[in-house]
Amino acid sequence: MRNNYELVELLKLRQLKIATAESITGGKLISTLIEVPGASKITEQNYIVYSNLAKINVLNVSKETIVGFGVVSKEVALDMARNLQRMTKANISVSTTGEAGPTTSSEHTKIGTVCIAIIINSKEFLFEKHFQGDRVEIINKTVTFIINELYNLIN
């Protein structure tokens, strides 16, 4: 189990920049990383895109993708990460979308469903996770999962 300090040190060592587009995590991922001294060396631009409208207006996610696949989908997460990487030119882009509860925005998506896209340079990784717990636990489990995955993928 890796922590934020280990990830930030690895990013600095490899001279990699990370950008995030967070929906379900609401900024918690980048907030966790910037708790580490020297984090300014690994990030410049990050976005909280909580609503569908923000995803469309800020990240240019296609409305058709949101309607066709649902906002909580690997397709939307991938659109978010791809467009984020184009906008920021970061080596790594990470996006999150999901349902933390206690209610859902769609009858087709269960609470605890989280879709994550990670792009490292041009290599794309997609994840659909199903976390248990209350709202805060689901968000924290998502952040922990991403930190571990990023560390493993980079290393």
Steps between C-alpha positions, in 0.01 A plus 500: 500500500663821382437845639492853364858574607638200311304592186607864502864399552476255208343767277778743592769237442359419155433871427135434422213748520151389596163664432166390643137540397297396800130446533423243771820582688430874494866603512602256773753323276699810413452638851657182639797538267558869569518430873853378422775764503635560150175403328522817291762315296251232394178688425376822347135464393217304655125521467193408698229425246215382716203561273432378148503861386849551646625188323361635174604865541839461667626171355304488173355159584243414237140530615428200277754294694340597831149422372600186312715333766398680818709747694640217711671304225846413380422689178432827684805449724716443192363810323575700814859374525576536129370855484677587826830377362450704181421811706780473754777316312565306824679165475227341710130575501253345739123529499234374738124466467267299716218467751587557867139496624284508692288529184591446136447714193407194295303186568767310304792597726546360849644699788872431522552472124805701396655535154859615478718582202875535529711606204877485533648672197286325236427171681141477624377305800130468587350372823148437623494441874217416738582627848298437812439750777349838560566806286828596667629142502429461128684823420796405722519149352502652151791731584695217664442274199622768259814578701590130507426449130698807398799390703490150352446619143782754516739272683 
